[in-house]
Amino acid sequence: MEVRKTVPADLDGVMEVIEQGRKYLRLQGIDQWQNGYPNRDTFLADIAEGNSYVLTDGEQVLGVYYLKFGDDPDYAVIEDGAWPDHEPYAVIHRMAIRAENKGRGYAGLMFDAAAEKAKEKGVHELRIDTHDKNLSMQRAVTKCGFVRCGRVYIGGTAPRIAFAKRL
């Protein structure tokens, strides 16, 4: 298995993982990702930016995530808490794992790879957010050492629980 930058040839596998994630969220009664976002164009843009990563086993995409360095406008305001500091950080978005691989520690592999990329760039904090009802992601981030920091609003309207991890 390896974590590497996503290339256009990975797109079908990425979209399979995302569709499985969309279905999982819907079955959990979570409205996140139910409006057609993220879609192929989202991931093509992520690939073009160089900010999309996949966990692969051979040619099969097992997981995907977006890692961006720099300020995220959705994280500028945090309620019911605070970020650990005001140092540069990296943000993880659009993380999903192939359905049959959930619970195998693959999220941890992707978080570790993101942490290594951050350290290479001299960044010592990762941030991520998730839906209030997405208990599996909340378990994954806390298991990997993230701490709950408060609440942010994606796009100014969608409330999410915000987490951070010092590296």
ABEGO torsion letter per residue (X at the ends): XBBBBBBAAAAAAAAAAAAAAAAAAAAAGBABGAAGOBBAAAAAAAAAAGABBBBBBEABBABBBBBBBEBBAAAABBBGEBBABABBBBBBBGBBBBAAABGAGAAAAAAAAAAAAAAAAGBABBBBBBBAABAAAAAAAAAAGBBBAEBBBBGGABBBBBBBBBX
